[in-house]
Amino acid sequence: MKIVIAPDSFKESLSALAVAEAIETGLRRVLPDAHIVKIPMADGGEGTVQSLIDATQGTLHTTEVSDPLGKRVAAFFGVSGDQHTAIVEMAAASGLHWVDLDKRNPLKTSSYGTGELIQAALNLGVKHIILGIGGSATNDGGAGMLQALGAQFFNYHNQLITEKISGGILDQIARVDFSIIHQKFKGISVEVACDVNNPLCGERGASAIFAPQKGATPDMVAILDKNLQHYAHIIQQNLNTDIATPAGSGAAGGMGGGLLTLPHVQLKSGVQIVLDTVCLAEHIADADFVITGEGRMDAQSIAGKTPIGVARTAKQFGKPVIAIVGSLRTDYEVVYQHGIDAVFPIIRQLDTLPETLANARENLISTAQNVAKLMTLA
């Protein structure tokens, strides 16, 4: 019997690899001779770096970068086992968690540190970059990131802007020169994990929808949106590139749009990028069962989350899919319409949240053991 275990992490508790290992432990108590393949998964958000370096036998790298307000901090990125691909999470450098609640102001925050992370990866000779852009503290259209990578922004006095570009100074840009950055990215492909379809500007744009979560008042939102419109106009004028209207250009404070100025960029579903990178279909093709999972399963799971991506891949081959999850919400049953055949929550007794998180491994093992007993009846 071949079983593929392809779970996401259980947030604040276990990495995707640790989840897979716990499930394997439980299965082997009943099926000691099963052929088990563990493939840590992610959906392009938090945990993607760790999942992909675990899945590809890659390495984790740390480097000093600027946080959203310019403070130097230690951030990380991953490199795949074959050394060809870098995996970067924007949040590692430019995430909201770096900014204290009383200092959150997207007029002042910059994605410069994300550019520094990408540059550190390029310095290692990678030819492919996977970039997850969720959880940002910024609303600068990715200009700070581009600036760190060599893009030049000039003001109306034709002077190079040397301060780290933030959402509040985008209106100062009069001209751009991307010759250095375009040369740097010649032959480099970039896949962007982007699971929203918002445009850059307007009532569904980066500023209106996401900036309030980052500390923006209604007045700030109006300024930020106007500045992004100006920025998009300058990019269109100088580079003949539309970053204002494509679906996903408003993701991560406009980082999606800024990335579209690079030569070989694709905005894709985060989970699809991971599925392709780990070659999940190849492993599932001859499997008897597929097990996936996540910390909490609910109706939102069908919107680009890992278990549904795994299930849809499995259904291409007609394989049964079991989800082992930390907990359920009452609306979870919708997942049965999207390829999941059975769902098993792992909580065995009422505990406090810290105790529940701490007991996740043992609860996973116990539930997987019970799932394995069912498999013997098949």
Secondary structure as GFF3:
##gff-version 3
##sequence-region A 1 378
A	DSSP	beta_strand	2	5	.	.	.	ID=ss1
A	DSSP	alpha_helix	16	28	.	.	.	ID=ss2
A	DSSP	beta_strand	35	38	.	.	.	ID=ss3
A	DSSP	alpha_helix	48	56	.	.	.	ID=ss4
A	DSSP	beta_strand	59	66	.	.	.	ID=ss5
A	DSSP	beta_strand	72	79	.	.	.	ID=ss6
A	DSSP	beta_strand	85	89	.	.	.	ID=ss7
A	DSSP	alpha_helix	90	94	.	.	.	ID=ss8
A	DSSP	three_ten_helix	96	98	.	.	.	ID=ss9
A	DSSP	three_ten_helix	101	103	.	.	.	ID=ss10
A	DSSP	alpha_helix	112	122	.	.	.	ID=ss11
A	DSSP	beta_strand	128	132	.	.	.	ID=ss12
A	DSSP	alpha_helix	143	148	.	.	.	ID=ss13
A	DSSP	beta_strand	152	154	.	.	.	ID=ss14
A	DSSP	three_ten_helix	167	172	.	.	.	ID=ss15
A	DSSP	beta_strand	175	177	.	.	.	ID=ss16
A	DSSP	alpha_helix	179	184	.	.	.	ID=ss17
A	DSSP	beta_strand	189	193	.	.	.	ID=ss18
A	DSSP	alpha_helix	206	210	.	.	.	ID=ss19
A	DSSP	three_ten_helix	211	214	.	.	.	ID=ss20
A	DSSP	alpha_helix	218	239	.	.	.	ID=ss21
A	DSSP	alpha_helix	251	259	.	.	.	ID=ss22
A	DSSP	beta_strand	265	268	.	.	.	ID=ss23
A	DSSP	alpha_helix	270	277	.	.	.	ID=ss24
A	DSSP	alpha_helix	280	284	.	.	.	ID=ss25
A	DSSP	beta_strand	289	292	.	.	.	ID=ss26
A	DSSP	beta_strand	296	297	.	.	.	ID=ss27
A	DSSP	three_ten_helix	299	302	.	.	.	ID=ss28
A	DSSP	alpha_helix	306	315	.	.	.	ID=ss29
A	DSSP	beta_strand	321	325	.	.	.	ID=ss30
A	DSSP	beta_strand	327	328	.	.	.	ID=ss31
A	DSSP	three_ten_helix	332	338	.	.	.	ID=ss32
A	DSSP	beta_strand	342	345	.	.	.	ID=ss33
A	DSSP	alpha_helix	353	358	.	.	.	ID=ss34
A	DSSP	alpha_helix	360	375	.	.	.	ID=ss35
###
